[in-house]
């Protein structure tokens, strides 16, 4: 991940030594203070735990530079010596690596990200330790771009099309996570990394699955336990503020709604100096609408944001699949219906199985229109077959009409046969059409008898010229 340190404020390195479990303190009388030489040895050992530029981790990753440094982790840019490929390595600070909770968090992040196969999650290549039983590190793909928090700080609100793209692509990753019963619980613009594909299309990478399902350490103080405050207050759902373990997939949907609002407006929907203050805003104020803070935002986006930010989880979208169909129904993106279809398939819920709501009904109607549009290439074939059948039928009818008059015209030329009569032809005068006789069956002459030639009636003599 390529993050410019000068683009935004650098996170200060926090001193976490005071979070050490109380069980590590001895109940015996305090020992005499240690010498200064002992403290110097501990300081040198602590300083030597963090890798330096040029060090080789695991015999194959050479540290090239520092990308970002914070209280939770340090991210380095490194090179895989055998493959000659750029990678990003995430290492816990020395203070955090001394706490089992942070080590478990990094391991959990590696497991969750490695199981998700979506292209919209950062790839995890390797997991190891600087030395046996010491500071762990995580090897990930090297991304070129910036997280959405940096993008907002540099450019301000995003176009509606790009904002919807970011949320829709995030839903694809979350669909796989939710299918495995994994809730992210720390979705925010800083954990959505905006990069580009090989054909220069925007691509979102979801970062940091570390606090998903983190359990609280029983021996830590409730005020200082890092497992108690799980998430960032401005993007935490009300139930997450009350108890971090009472969350489900709809908690991530609440965070997506807050992120969508910030991408459209430039600031989070709820902000405050303390968690109780933000909680009071959520429960006592009306849900903010993006259209009230920015012109050009339609009421459809207002409805989607309001449904994501429902105070009660039952009032939100039941899954990221229905949220994806609502975003696809806006008609802002090409291929949005394909993305929503993939998300529905990942969650095992087809669009027809989704609960019927105003949003889903509107989306279903638009999906039917889109399906009809995609089915239009079959129409010419149907028309061609119908036209061919019509032409054949018209030809049969025309032939029947033409044949009928000719039969009627030829019928009066032959005398009607009385009942019981037959046609007899004299073989000697077969060439003469006048030899055709009408002979009753009982009076038919023998075959060797001479047929009497009928006498033609004499024509009247022409009048004499006087």
Steps between C-alpha positions, in 0.01 A plus 500: 500500500650822386398776739660840488608597852481869410141474380345486844584515866713215623349296778697543821667194646305412813662380820316178582719377783239605756256252345698201626274247675483530873574128534858569399557706814637307788305502827825465698666803659659731244853418404781753514512732201699365209817664391520745210707251308207257502268767359754575226511132406119489479493815287759357259308173476177690434657717233657202329160323477375730221651424158727761346542605140699234318411215734383174345197334662452128469800477271309645201341840579737799491374813679521800263310786671228591749156563348301589812554495874230495766429385851354170380747401228788602277474435127815454293562477130713196427624290211465126459859404413415185305200631307622864479154622589396793717307407814370677809592366843299586809689471829369559850678763707709367783254613766202341323682173429539454876120469533342171389188686387686689229683191382169315475352795311773491236464125465122537468546758229725263306253211529193703401662674203659181367163319491324768297550455128345826382721736304389780734696384803872545553686178424695327777808308390680397819502516878805460721698622798814708518641235730341193661242613754552869434352780285276365220472648154249477215596506129238653270472623144650839426229746396547826313242764587356646820233420754170684476578712805803640318302543179231698683763718667660577166202529264191542714170323423505244223269481198188297569602237245840443663348499849249231403780301334701498822207379710389239247849351472529496878177300512660228289773444758262524794268245337773236523589604855137491615451163333778374732335672800778760517403859581760767422393744776751768399385622160600860436653701214850432632443124457376528141797535268435648155724368225456421129476184296726417208257682268494812724158442655451588869539208736436490875701280735359433846768507769541399863282208605689497828224579749243269347354299789770605750429367847562703811793408724359450848804623693521840332344815635168590334622852438823400331405170340572529126232241433220713650495789253479311174472741214501871429218692676380693191443173313376281785140383509299567818505133604876494452535797734301321765678164477761402248402135506136570406565558132413330175514572128263796539765674710724515194205627296463792742869584448457482120216751523715737705785463251268561204373818664855624560608421145210708367517788748859508621435442870354217708129512583569505874806650663598592854781513748387196697314178444197595720457823306485316168263245648262777609506652151410168340211424734351851535552670165350441158705299254695750286434506128781544248277716277471760775876553509580458130307591190459244227441205733169333421239379746588139417839541668330666796281195541791257479706691758200533733427127484864412571506736799190361667533506877346157537679227303164365378440827313818466295567289197505139620813422297752661270321324215190717531719808543682407180171463310388841627826656377467324166148636465637854491617439143833679551734210422540255218524147627341588833233232457771241434674605821175475697436158349844378610442628851162326517655174381779522758248541778285225354200725459354561156330836431154341504564372854572844645245653738246721323548863596447826318863503399509136394174530307633798308825320435319184393298695247814660361670161494213365289542789259872434484438129440266585215766725352754222517247261341441721196761324281262198491212707349628503136510120494141477622387759246682317223327169580161669527552678169596175329188328633284792388648489151441125472141537623434785260639292213270208586197727518589673173553167323164377624325814377667481158427129456131527591387723207679283242322194630168680484562615142593152374206324666217626264690382188410135579141382527382376827501123527172343590503268791620153407659597167860442404735636240591272208761572235515319169861387448470546120412861524679590820659801339163642421355683796154440355542125562441545872163339565272502793388141534296360786669204670222258403509598132878517458584350156743216472862584452506360140188678385524786265429824665262718320639839432270769629351722242578861545204729471490687173568865525224720362562616147600857462223725375488549128595832368213653321 
